[in-house]
Every structure is written in structure tokens, then in C-alpha cells.
Amino acid sequence: MITSELLEIIEWNDDSRDTLTYRYPDHDRAIKRGAQLIVRESQAAQFVYLGQFADTYGPGTHTLVTGNIPILTRLKGWKYGFESPFKTDVYFITTRLFPGNQWGTANPVMVHDKDLGIVRVRAFGTFDFRVRDSKRFLHEVAGTDDHFRLDDFSSTMRSRIVSVFSDALANSHLPVAEVATRFTELGQALLPLINPALTEKYGLEMTSFVVENVSVPPEVEQAIDKGASMTAIGNLNDYVKYQMAQGFEKGTPGTVGIGAELAVGLSVAQQIMKQQGGLDSTSSPADVLSPAQVAGILSVPEADVIASLEKGDLKGKQIGTEWRVTRTAVDQFLRS
């Protein structure tokens, strides 16, 4: 090849479908004044002169004259424009969407939960992304690689994606129970927190972030299950009343049997609550309140209720990290 040959047309056809950046091979040739730079749809072209970012071009055909390369003109110090050929690196960046990329936590992510304390969480899923800021992406991710592919991106970005996910999860202050049981909604909730950091740090934008699974240690699963059971028992009394009313309204021959069965169910619920220390012998499930419910009755913040429970001013029963208070104890507190 003749090294003195000048470049008159600069373009790149991507037929790989997995290329993110590609440095145009100039073979030590200079760019002719008035040369044509052709940037196709879903591409951007970035000039880099002696390690400094120069002009950026979007889709279209660009004639390389002084008016079209203002940053490079300044960097090269052309006071009156340029007449002779010049040399600069030209990078093509793919800006189309790259779907279905996998992410996952190689090690557990530490999450603080107000009820459970520090919890170790593992998660994995998929995400779709595109390059939003060519300069930042080249600087922070692709570098001066001649041909930066999707596989290179995955190995480079896997831990960074997890780091951004971890920060977003911590800043969301979502309870671990929500994270572990509603992970299908988690990705969409975290996306507005992930994108600003991802764009600022790496010049990327995620259009979709899917959490396919979240796992927590067995002891945390047990605590979540226990909390769900307590909630179900707390609502059982209302359910019993509703079913009995429905049976009596219908006036069916089995009404008495239905009432008896539901009464047995209520008795079982009371026994469970007694075993967990939440009721005395005279309490019913409807009489057992959470600190949030007590706060609603007293019209005070929940934190004040918990403080009174810890001081002993308000009588209650602590089950693990949760408090339960009988309505009788609330009445006594109000009269004191």
C-alpha cells in the first residue's frame, strides 16, 4: 500500500452486530482537505487528536473543511484554517440498542433494612443498553482498543453494573421483604436511580433493567415468612366475621356448620398468636396492634411509640425485631 495516499472517504460498515467501538484503520495515511466522513444510522464518529477528544459527528455525510472541524482546528492551532492534509484518529461508536445482556452479583450485596439490620442479598437479571455519550464511553470503558466488542464490554462492565445496582438499591431504602418478594417490579423501580449514575460515569443509558431473581439467606427468608404469617393472622378476625355474615345472609342449611368451622379457625389463630407471645388468654387477633397502628390511634410518629415500648411506658411484646401491643395496653397507656 502506498503510505502517501490520502484518505478521501472515511466510513465503516458494521456487519458484526457485536461491535461497540471501532478505530478506523488509516494505515498511516493523512486525511485530505474536503474528505467525506460518512456516519451511518446508529453510529457516531469521534475524532481523537494526540489523546485529546476533538469533534464528534452524528449520522450523515460531513465534508471535512475548517468550518466542520472547529475543535480539531483549535487543537492544531490553525489560525487561518487548513489547506494541507492532516492526521487524527477516527473512532466509530455504535449507538444502537444492545438487548439481553446478563448481570449478576458474584458476591452478596450488603443491604441495610430498618427491621432486619444488615442483610446479604444476591441478585441477577438482564439489561438493555445503548451508548449515550461517545466521549465518556471511549474514555471510561472502551479506551484506545482498536475493536471493542460486546464480550469485552461484559467482562469490563459486569462489576461496575453491580456496583451501580448496589448503590441504587441502598439509596432506594426498600425493605428487604419488598426486594425479595417483588423482584419483578424492582428493576423498573431502580432504573431511574441507576441511569443518572451510569450515564455520568460511563456514558451509557439503560432502557430496561430486569431483576430475574433475588435471594437472601435462609434465616432472612424465615423472618419474612413469619412477618407475612403475622399479617395474615391479624386480618383473620375480619375475614371470619365477613364469612359468617355471608353465611347468615344466605340462610343456607349449613349456616351453623359454617359458623362452627370459622370459630374453630379463629381459635386456631388465637393459639398460634399465644405460642408466639403476642396475646394473653383474653385477647383476640383484632386486639393485637402493630406500632404503626398504635401510632395512628395516638396520632404520634411510629418512632415515639417504639421508644415508649422500649422504655416500658407502653406495655407490649417484642417478637424478634417486631413489637405487638394489645388494645387493652393502649387503653391503659391513655389513662395513665
Secondary structure by P-SEA (a helix, b strand, c coil): ccccccccbbbbbbcccccccccccccccccccbbbbbbcccbbbbbbcccccccccccccccccccccaaaaaaacccccccbbbbbbbbbbbcccccbbbbbbcbbbbbbbccccbbbbbbccccccccccaaaaaaccccccccccaaaaaaacaaaaaaaaaaaaaaacccaaaaacccccccccaaaaaaaaaaacccccccccccccccccaaaaaaaaaaaaaaaaaaaaaaaaaaaaaaaaacccaaaaaaaaaaaaaaaaaaaaaaaccccccccccccccaaaaaaaacccaaaaaaaaaaccbbbbbcccbbbbcaaaaaaaaac
